[in-house]
Each structure stands twice: as structure tokens, then as C-alpha cells.
């Protein structure tokens, strides 16, 4: 929607809006990366625990 508004409807893109856009998507990317990392770590730990039994 953001790109549609900026490029198709020629909405003005102020530096504040661009900064907010970048910060929000960066935070989302970090959250996804951390979640994937934790899931992989938990899966590895579970596999090691099952082999120990």
C-alpha cells in the first residue's frame, strides 16, 4: 500500500514518513529473524535431547 500510494497516487514522501517506514520494516525483519533463529535452536536442542535418551 505504501508503494502504491507513493508511486501511483503521487502521495508526498517526507523524510519523517520514510524514516518511520524504514524503522517499522527493520523492526519487523529483526523480529522474524530472531523468531526463526529461536525455532531452529529449539529444534536442534530437542533433537539432541531425544538422541540422549
PAMAR-880464 format. One record per residue: x, y, z of N, C-alpha, C, O, CB in turn; residue in three letters. Coordinates in pm, 1 decimal, decimal comma. Glycine has a CB too. Layout:
N
       n.px       n.py       n.pz      ca.px      ca.py      ca.pz       c.px       c.py       c.pz       o.px       o.py       o.pz      cb.px      cb.py      cb.pz    aa
          X          Y          Z          X          Y          Z          X          Y          Z          X          Y          Z          X          Y          Z   ALA
...
//
This chain:
53
       n.px       n.py       n.pz      ca.px      ca.py      ca.pz       c.px       c.py       c.pz       o.px       o.py       o.pz      cb.px      cb.py      cb.pz    aa
       82,8     -119,3        0,0        0,0        0,0        0,0       87,2      125,6        0,0       54,7      226,3      -63,0      -94,2       -0,1      121,3   UNK
      197,8      116,6       71,8      287,8      230,8       79,0      339,7      267,3      -59,4      334,7      383,4     -100,2      404,5      201,2      173,3   UNK
      389,8      166,4     -131,5      444,5      191,5     -264,6      335,1      235,6     -362,1      358,3      319,9     -448,7      514,7       66,0     -317,6   UNK
      218,5      179,0     -347,2      106,0      218,5     -431,4       72,6      366,0     -410,4       50,9      439,9     -506,4      -17,0      131,0     -401,7   UNK
       68,6      407,4     -285,4       37,4      547,4     -254,2      144,5      641,2     -307,9      113,1      746,1     -364,2       22,7      566,4     -103,0   UNK
      270,1      603,9     -290,9      378,6      693,1     -331,7      393,2      699,4     -482,9      403,8      807,9     -540,2      509,4      648,2     -269,5   UNK
      393,9      583,0     -547,8      425,0      581,8     -690,9      302,7      597,8     -782,0      312,6      660,8     -887,2      494,7      454,1     -724,9   UNK
      191,0      543,3     -744,0       73,8      551,5     -831,3       -9,0      677,8     -805,3      -52,5      745,2     -898,7      -13,6      428,0     -812,5   UNK
      -29,8      708,3     -677,4     -114,1      822,6     -643,2      -34,1      948,5     -612,0      -91,7     1050,6     -574,5     -200,9      788,3     -525,7   UNK
       97,3      942,2     -627,1      185,5     1057,9     -605,6      168,4     1123,5     -469,6      167,9     1246,1     -458,3      161,3     1160,2     -712,2   UNK
      154,7     1041,5     -367,3      149,7     1095,5     -231,6      287,1     1152,0     -196,9      388,6     1094,6     -236,3      106,4      985,9     -128,6   UNK
      292,2     1261,9     -125,0      423,0     1317,1      -87,3      492,8     1224,8       14,0      429,8     1170,4      104,7      406,7     1460,4      -27,9   UNK
      622,1     1209,3       -3,9      700,3     1123,3       85,5      800,0     1211,4      160,3      907,3     1243,6      109,4      774,2     1009,0        5,8   UNK
      762,9     1248,9      279,7      850,5     1333,3      360,3      958,4     1246,5      424,9      941,3     1125,1      436,5      769,4     1410,6      468,5   UNK
     1068,2     1307,2      466,5     1173,7     1230,8      534,7     1123,2     1160,5      661,1     1170,8     1052,3      695,4     1289,1     1323,2      570,8   UNK
     1027,8     1221,7      729,4      973,0     1160,4      850,4      898,0     1031,4      817,1      911,5      931,3      887,5      879,6     1258,9      922,9   UNK
      820,2     1034,1      711,2      746,0      914,0      670,2      840,8      804,6      625,0      820,3      687,3      656,3      646,9      947,1      557,7   UNK
      943,9      842,0      552,0     1041,1      744,3      505,2     1116,1      682,4      622,7     1138,3      561,4      625,4     1139,6      809,2      407,4   UNK
     1154,8      764,1      718,9     1223,2      713,4      838,2     1133,8      617,8      915,2     1179,3      512,1      959,0     1266,7      829,2      928,8   UNK
     1009,2      653,0      931,8      914,4      566,8     1001,3      896,9      435,0      927,4      895,6      328,6      989,4      779,5      637,0     1016,6   UNK
      883,5      441,2      796,2      870,0      321,2      713,5      990,3      228,4      732,8      974,1      108,5      755,2      855,5      359,7      564,7   UNK
     1109,1      284,1      724,0     1231,7      204,2      737,6     1242,7      144,7      878,5     1279,4       28,0      893,0     1356,3      290,6      706,6   UNK
     1212,3      221,0      979,6     1222,0      170,9     1117,3     1122,9       57,2     1143,8     1158,7      -43,5     1204,8     1197,4      285,0     1216,5   UNK
     1000,5       73,1     1098,4      898,8      -30,0     1120,2      937,4     -159,2     1049,9      931,1     -266,5     1110,0      761,5       17,9     1070,9   UNK
      977,8     -150,2      921,8     1014,2     -271,5      848,3     1143,8     -333,7      899,4     1160,2     -455,6      893,9     1027,5     -240,4      700,4   UNK
     1234,8     -252,4      948,4     1357,5     -306,4     1009,4     1324,5     -383,2     1136,9     1378,5     -491,3     1160,7     1458,0     -192,7     1040,4   UNK
     1237,0     -328,0     1217,5     1195,9     -396,8     1339,9     1125,1     -528,0     1307,8     1147,2     -628,7     1375,0     1104,4     -306,9     1423,9   UNK
     1041,1     -527,0     1206,6      972,7     -648,6     1165,8     1071,4     -753,5     1115,8     1057,8     -871,6     1147,8      869,9     -617,6     1058,0   UNK
     1169,6     -711,8     1038,4     1271,8     -804,0      989,1     1352,2     -863,9     1104,0     1382,0     -983,3     1102,7     1365,2     -732,6      891,3   UNK
     1387,6     -782,5     1203,1     1461,5     -833,2     1319,5     1377,6     -932,5     1398,6     1429,1    -1034,2     1445,1     1504,8     -717,4     1410,2   UNK
     1249,3     -904,0     1414,2     1159,8     -993,8     1485,9     1149,4    -1128,5     1414,7     1156,0    -1233,2     1479,2     1020,9     -930,6     1500,3   UNK
     1133,6    -1126,7     1283,9     1124,2    -1250,8     1206,8     1254,9    -1328,0     1214,8     1253,8    -1449,2     1236,0     1088,6    -1221,1     1059,8   UNK
     1367,2    -1259,8     1198,3     1498,0    -1324,5     1205,3     1518,6    -1390,4     1341,9     1564,2    -1504,5     1349,7     1609,9    -1222,3     1178,0   UNK
     1485,3    -1319,1     1448,6     1501,3    -1374,4     1582,9     1409,0    -1493,1     1606,2     1449,3    -1590,9     1669,1     1474,9    -1267,2     1687,4   UNK
     1287,7    -1486,3     1557,4     1193,8    -1597,7     1573,1     1242,7    -1722,4     1500,5     1234,9    -1832,7     1554,6     1055,5    -1558,4     1521,2   UNK
     1292,7    -1705,8     1379,3     1345,5    -1820,1     1304,0     1467,0    -1878,5     1374,9     1480,9    -2000,4     1384,9     1382,6    -1778,3     1160,1   UNK
     1554,3    -1792,1     1423,6     1674,1    -1838,4     1495,1     1635,8    -1917,7     1620,4     1694,5    -2022,3     1648,3     1763,6    -1718,3     1533,7   UNK
     1538,9    -1868,4     1694,4     1495,3    -1939,0     1815,7     1429,0    -2072,4     1783,8     1449,5    -2170,7     1854,9     1399,0    -1852,0     1895,4   UNK
     1349,3    -2076,2     1676,7     1284,3    -2201,4     1638,3     1388,8    -2306,0     1598,8     1377,8    -2422,6     1636,7     1185,4    -2177,6     1521,9   UNK
     1489,9    -2263,9     1522,8     1595,4    -2357,3     1482,5     1675,0    -2405,5     1602,1     1712,1    -2522,6     1609,0     1688,8    -2292,2     1381,3   UNK
     1701,5    -2316,8     1696,1     1775,8    -2353,9     1815,6     1694,4    -2451,7     1900,4     1748,8    -2548,7     1953,1     1812,3    -2228,8     1897,7   UNK
     1565,9    -2426,4     1913,2     1479,3    -2515,1     1991,5     1470,1    -2651,6     1924,4     1469,8    -2753,9     1992,9     1338,0    -2453,7     2008,0   UNK
     1462,8    -2654,7     1793,2     1456,3    -2780,8     1719,2     1585,2    -2859,7     1737,6     1581,0    -2980,9     1758,8     1430,5    -2754,8     1569,5   UNK
     1698,7    -2793,0     1729,7     1827,6    -2858,9     1749,3     1839,2    -2912,9     1890,6     1886,7    -3024,7     1910,5     1942,6    -2762,3     1720,1   UNK
     1796,6    -2835,3     1988,3     1802,4    -2878,7     2128,0     1712,9    -2999,8     2149,7     1750,4    -3092,3     2221,7     1761,0    -2764,4     2222,3   UNK
     1596,2    -3000,3     2088,9     1503,4    -3112,8     2101,7     1563,5    -3238,3     2039,2     1552,9    -3346,8     2096,3     1367,9    -3079,6     2035,4   UNK
     1625,3    -3225,0     1924,8     1687,2    -3339,8     1859,2     1802,2    -3395,5     1941,9     1818,8    -3517,2     1951,2     1736,8    -3301,0     1720,2   UNK
     1881,0    -3308,4     2001,6     1992,7    -3354,1     2085,8     1938,7    -3424,8     2208,6     1993,0    -3527,8     2248,6     2083,3    -3235,3     2127,7   UNK
     1832,4    -3371,9     2269,9     1772,9    -3434,2     2387,4     1716,4    -3572,0     2355,0     1729,2    -3664,2     2435,6     1663,6    -3345,2     2444,3   UNK
     1654,1    -3587,5     2238,2     1597,5    -3716,6     2200,7     1708,8    -3820,1     2174,4     1691,2    -3938,6     2202,6     1507,9    -3701,0     2075,8   UNK
     1821,4    -3775,4     2121,1     1932,9    -3867,5     2097,2     1995,4    -3910,9     2228,8     2047,7    -4022,0     2238,1     2039,0    -3802,2     2007,0   UNK
     1991,4    -3826,6     2329,9     2049,0    -3859,2     2459,8     1967,6    -3966,0     2532,0     2020,7    -4037,6     2616,9     2058,7    -3734,2     2545,8   UNK
     1840,3    -3976,9     2499,1     1755,5    -4076,7     2564,1     1785,4    -4207,7     2503,5     1726,1    -4308,5     2542,0     1606,3    -4043,9     2551,6   UNK
//
